């Protein structure tokens, strides 16, 4: 890992790199969703990427820039799923060995997808942070290139292309909502938006049951939590990472918390109004927008639907819970 400062130039460079391998994702406007929010709402559909989530942008940018020695030795990382698929997909493109530490009980669809991309999975620990500790230790012991899920400039620059695409299409966007797990997406959104238009508000979103970054931002100090018990695995981290937090601390405008119920309601709302499937983390932006709808009146807002890797069992459970309320 390096402490290199990431700039908008790095994001433009990443866009040139990943455009060889990934299409631009749809940015859709739903009149029905806009009416319910009371603003002009756009949804950036990262669920349409080959891995079903935004992180593959960063994975491709990072692996493409590895040295020949690093590619030969192989790479190792830890993930609850979307970062795993990102690294596995990128490694398969460039013929690099990839080892992924995943916590026990990880999303089975994401596990299978990662395996199908050729990566070796090792189930380690009960949550992401325990799997991450294992991956870091193994990298030191065996000489693999360790890829942190957030503290990697090339990852951040890569996922920044998501927000560059948004602002190339909606130049007058006023608010962008971004889910926060490790913070690579939110940090990237800040870098891009503030470079192109400092007046754009970047609103980060965390789960109430996994509020490490929210607490860190409120206190100004790196804060960890004892648990991260949210079904939205992309938000389930107990640790605040320094690189992404340092960027957010300077540039993000607000961070809000959403409940499990609010996230589940947002999943259904996106299905109804945009016909797009979002996983928990992918729906967090929409959940936050509804929580803040009074402040959005008359504005132009973009909701980052960062991933759509929701299991059928989870979707069925959400639908059953909704039906029980009718």
C-alpha positions in Angstrom: 0.0 0.0 0.0 1.1 3.5 -0.8 0.1 6.9 0.7 0.0 8.5 -2.8 -2.4 11.3 -3.1 -5.3 10.5 -5.4 -6.5 13.2 -7.8 -9.0 13.6 -10.6 -6.2 12.9 -13.1 -5.8 9.5 -11.7 -9.5 8.9 -12.2 -9.3 10.0 -15.9 -6.3 7.7 -16.3 -8.3 4.8 -14.8 -11.2 5.5 -17.0 -9.0 5.1 -20.1 -7.7 1.8 -18.7 -11.0 0.2 -17.7 -12.9 1.3 -20.7 -11.1 -1.4 -22.6 -12.8 -4.0 -20.4 -16.1 -2.5 -19.1 -19.1 -0.7 -20.6 -20.5 2.5 -19.2 -23.4 1.6 -16.9 -26.9 3.1 -17.3 -27.9 6.2 -15.5 -31.7 6.1 -15.4 -34.3 8.6 -14.4 -37.5 7.3 -12.9 -40.5 9.8 -12.8 -42.2 7.6 -10.2 -39.1 7.5 -7.9 -38.6 11.3 -8.5 -42.2 12.0 -7.5 -41.9 10.0 -4.3 -38.7 11.8 -3.4 -39.9 15.2 -4.4 -36.7 15.8 -6.5 -35.3 14.9 -9.9 -33.7 11.5 -9.1 -31.2 9.5 -11.1 -30.1 5.9 -10.4 -26.6 4.8 -11.4 -27.0 1.1 -12.2 -23.7 -0.6 -11.3 -25.7 -3.9 -10.9 -25.3 -4.2 -14.7 -21.5 -4.7 -14.6 -20.2 -8.3 -15.2 -19.7 -8.9 -11.4 -23.0 -7.2 -10.5 -21.2 -4.4 -8.5 -19.1 -1.3 -8.8 -15.9 -2.7 -7.3 -14.8 -4.4 -10.5 -13.8 -0.9 -11.8 -11.1 -0.7 -9.1 -10.0 -4.3 -9.4 -9.3 -4.0 -13.1 -7.4 -0.7 -12.6 -5.3 -2.2 -9.9 -4.4 -5.5 -11.5 -3.7 -3.9 -14.8 -1.0 -1.8 -13.0 0.7 -4.6 -11.1 4.4 -5.2 -11.8 5.4 -8.3 -13.6 6.8 -9.7 -10.3 3.6 -9.1 -8.5 1.6 -10.7 -11.2 3.9 -13.7 -11.1 3.6 -14.1 -7.3 -0.1 -13.7 -7.2 -2.5 -11.6 -5.1 -4.4 -12.1 -2.0 -7.3 -10.1 -0.4 -10.3 -10.4 1.9 -13.9 -9.7 1.1 -17.5 -10.4 2.0 -18.2 -10.8 -1.8 -18.2 -7.9 -4.2 -14.5 -7.0 -3.7 -13.7 -10.7 -4.0 -15.5 -10.9 -7.4 -13.7 -7.7 -8.5 -10.3 -9.1 -7.8 -11.1 -12.5 -9.2 -12.5 -11.0 -12.4 -9.5 -8.8 -12.9 -7.1 -11.6 -12.1 -8.8 -13.8 -14.7 -8.4 -11.0 -17.3 -4.6 -10.8 -16.7 -3.8 -14.4 -15.9 -2.9 -13.7 -12.2 -3.4 -16.2 -9.3 -5.9 -14.8 -6.8 -6.6 -16.0 -3.3 -9.6 -14.6 -1.4 -10.2 -14.8 2.3 -13.9 -14.7 3.0 -15.7 -14.9 6.3 -17.7 -18.0 7.2 -21.3 -17.6 6.1 -20.6 -15.3 3.2 -23.3 -14.7 0.6 -23.3 -18.1 -1.3 -24.0 -16.5 -4.7 -21.0 -14.3 -4.3 -18.9 -17.2 -3.2 -19.9 -19.3 -6.2 -19.4 -16.4 -8.6 -15.9 -15.8 -7.2 -15.0 -19.5 -7.5 -16.3 -19.6 -11.1 -13.9 -16.7 -12.0 -11.0 -19.0 -11.0 -10.0 -17.6 -7.6 -9.2 -19.8 -4.6 -11.4 -19.1 -1.6 -10.3 -19.6 2.0 -13.1 -19.2 4.6 -11.5 -17.4 7.5 -13.1 -15.8 10.6 -16.7 -14.8 11.4 -16.7 -11.4 9.7 -14.8 -9.3 7.1 -12.3 -7.9 9.6 -11.2 -11.4 10.8 -10.8 -12.5 7.2 -8.8 -9.4 6.4 -6.4 -10.1 9.3 -5.9 -13.6 8.0 -5.2 -12.3 4.4 -2.7 -9.7 5.7 -0.8 -12.4 7.7 -0.7 -14.8 4.8 0.6 -12.2 2.4 3.5 -11.5 4.7 4.3 -15.2 5.1 4.0 -16.2 1.4 5.0 -13.1 -0.5 1.7 -12.5 -2.2 0.7 -8.9 -3.2 -1.9 -8.0 -0.6 -4.8 -6.0 -1.9 -6.6 -4.0 0.8 -10.2 -3.5 0.0 -10.1 0.3 0.6 -6.6 1.6 1.3 -5.4 1.3 -2.3 -5.0 4.4 -4.5 -5.5 2.4 -7.7 -8.8 0.9 -6.4 -10.1 4.3 -5.4 -9.2 5.8 -8.7 -10.9 2.9 -10.5 -14.2 3.2 -8.6 -14.0 6.9 -9.1 -14.9 6.3 -12.8 -18.4 5.6 -11.6 -18.8 9.2 -10.4 -16.9 10.5 -13.4 -19.5 8.9 -15.6 -22.3 10.4 -13.6 -21.0 13.9 -13.9 -20.2 13.5 -17.6 -24.0 12.8 -18.1 -25.6 15.0 -15.4 -23.3 17.9 -15.1 -25.7 19.9 -12.9 -26.2 17.2 -10.3 -26.5 18.8 -6.9 -26.4 15.8 -4.5 -24.9 12.3 -4.8 -25.7 9.6 -2.3 -22.9 7.0 -1.8 -23.0 3.8 0.5 -20.0 3.4 2.8 -18.4 0.1 3.8 -14.6 0.4 3.6 -15.1 3.8 2.0 -13.4 3.4 -1.4 -16.6 4.5 -3.2 -17.3 7.5 -1.0 -13.7 8.7 -1.1 -13.7 8.4 -4.8 -17.0 10.3 -5.1 -15.5 13.1 -3.0 -12.4 13.3 -5.2 -14.3 13.4 -8.5 -17.2 15.7 -7.5 -15.2 18.3 -5.6 -12.7 18.5 -8.4 -15.4 19.1 -11.0 -17.9 21.1 -9.0 -17.1 21.9 -5.3 -20.8 22.8 -4.8 -22.0 19.2 -5.2 -23.0 17.6 -1.9 -21.7 14.1 -1.3 -23.8 12.2 1.3 -22.3 9.0 2.6 -24.6 6.2 4.0 -23.9 3.6 6.6 -26.0 1.0 8.3 -27.1 1.7 11.8 -25.7 -1.6 12.9 -22.3 -0.9 11.3 -21.5 2.7 12.0 -17.7 2.8 12.4 -17.1 5.4 9.7 -20.1 7.5 10.8 -18.7 7.6 14.4 -15.2 8.4 13.1 -16.5 11.3 11.1 -18.5 12.7 14.0 -15.5 12.6 16.3 -12.8 13.2 13.8 -10.9 10.2 15.1 -10.5 6.7 13.7 -13.1 4.5 15.5 -13.9 0.8 15.3 -17.0 -1.0 16.5 -17.3 -4.3 18.3 -19.7 -5.7 15.7 -21.3 -5.0 12.3 -24.5 -7.0 12.2 -26.2 -5.8 9.0 -27.6 -8.0 6.3 -26.1 -5.6 3.8 -22.7 -7.3 3.7 -21.2 -4.5 1.6 -21.6 -2.2 4.6 -20.6 -4.7 7.2 -17.2 -3.5 8.4 -16.2 -2.9 12.0 -13.0 -0.9 11.1 -12.5 2.6 9.8 -9.7 2.7 7.2 -7.2 5.5 7.3 -6.7 6.3 3.6 -10.4 6.5 2.7 -11.3 8.2 6.0 -8.7 10.9 5.5 -10.3 11.8 2.2 -13.8 11.7 3.5 -12.9 13.7 6.6 -11.8 16.6 4.3 -14.4 16.4 1.5 -17.6 14.6 2.4 -20.6 16.8 3.3 -22.5 14.5 5.5 -22.9 10.8 6.6 -26.3 9.4 7.6 -27.3 6.1 9.1 -30.1 3.9 7.8 -31.9 1.0 9.5 -32.2 -2.5 8.3 -35.9 -1.9 7.7 -35.2 1.3 5.6 -32.7 -0.6 3.5 -35.1 -3.4 2.8 -37.9 -1.0 1.9 -35.5 0.7 -0.5 -34.8 -2.6 -2.2 -38.5 -3.0 -2.9 -38.9 0.6 -4.0 -36.1 0.3 -6.5 -37.7 -2.9 -7.9 -41.1 -1.2 -8.2 -39.9 2.2 -9.7 -36.8 1.4 -11.7 -37.1 -2.4 -12.2 -33.6 -2.8 -10.9 -32.5 -5.3 -8.3 -30.3 -3.9 -5.5 -28.5 -5.7 -2.7 -28.5 -4.1 0.7 -25.5 -1.9 0.2 -26.8 -1.0 -3.3 -30.1 0.2 -1.9 -28.6 2.2 1.0 -28.3 5.4 -1.1 -32.0 5.2 -1.9 -32.9 4.6 1.8 -30.9 7.7 2.8 -32.5 9.8 0.1 -35.9 9.0 1.5 -34.7 9.8 5.0 -33.6 13.2 3.7 -36.4 13.8 1.2 -37.4 17.1 2.8 -33.9 18.5 2.2 -34.0 17.3 -1.4 -37.1 19.1 -2.6 -36.6 20.5 -6.1 -33.0 19.3 -6.3 -31.2 17.0 -8.8 -30.0 13.9 -6.9 -28.1 10.8 -8.0 -28.4 7.6 -6.1 -25.5 5.1 -6.5 -27.0 1.6 -6.9 -23.6 0.1 -6.3 -24.5 -3.6 -6.5 -27.3 -6.1 -7.2 -25.9 -9.3 -5.8 -28.9 -10.1 -3.6 -29.7 -13.8 -2.9 -33.1 -15.2 -3.8 -33.5 -16.3 -0.2 -32.9 -12.7 1.0 -35.2 -11.3 -1.6 -37.9 -13.8 -0.7 -37.5 -13.0 3.0 -37.9 -9.2 2.3 -41.0 -9.9 0.2 -42.5 -12.1 2.8 -41.9 -9.4 5.5 -43.6 -6.9 3.3 -46.5 -9.1 2.6 -47.0 -9.7 6.3 -47.6 -6.0 6.8 -50.3 -5.7 4.2 
